[in-house]
Amino acid sequence: MGGFPRSEHTEMNQWIAVGALAVVGLLIPIGMMVVSYLIRPSVPETSKRATYESGEVPTGGTRIRFNIQYYMVALLFVVFDIETVLLFPWAVVYRDALGEVGVVHAMGPMLLFVGILVVGLAWAWRTGAVEWAKSPRQVEPEVDRP
């Protein structure tokens, strides 16, 4: 019998399936965007382009600067939230196995993980990343009192 050996032919069919899946994975979102573009209503109004602030009349510009502390607090929250998510499954898995594998083997990797996070928190604390910045209105000038 001619043709490809059995293993190469099967491998070729698998790549055809992967390629077909990739094509379908691209065509579906592109098709949805095209259909959406073609059937959507187009009613240009200036009120649609206006900034929306919960029904209130917008005041000031939309390009304002936010304090970096909001970002830093959110980032620290995400890091320590993920730590908590990783600690719970670890505790469940090693709860029963603690006596079998030994304390060092069970606790070592997690203590290293928590230690790295504590060092990161100490660094963030030392550099002032966890301290909330005060606005100029909140800072009271020092007054010399007799």
PEQUI-V110540 format. One record per run of one state. SS is the DSSP state (H for helix, E for strand, - for the rest). FROM is the first residue (numbers start at 1). TO is the last residue. If there is no record, write none. Layout:
# PEQUI-V110540
ss:from:to
SS:FROM:TO
SS:FROM:TO
This chain:
# PEQUI-V110540
ss:from:to
-:1:5
H:6:39
-:40:45
H:46:49
-:50:52
E:53:53
-:54:55
E:56:56
-:57:67
H:68:101
-:102:102
H:103:127
-:128:146
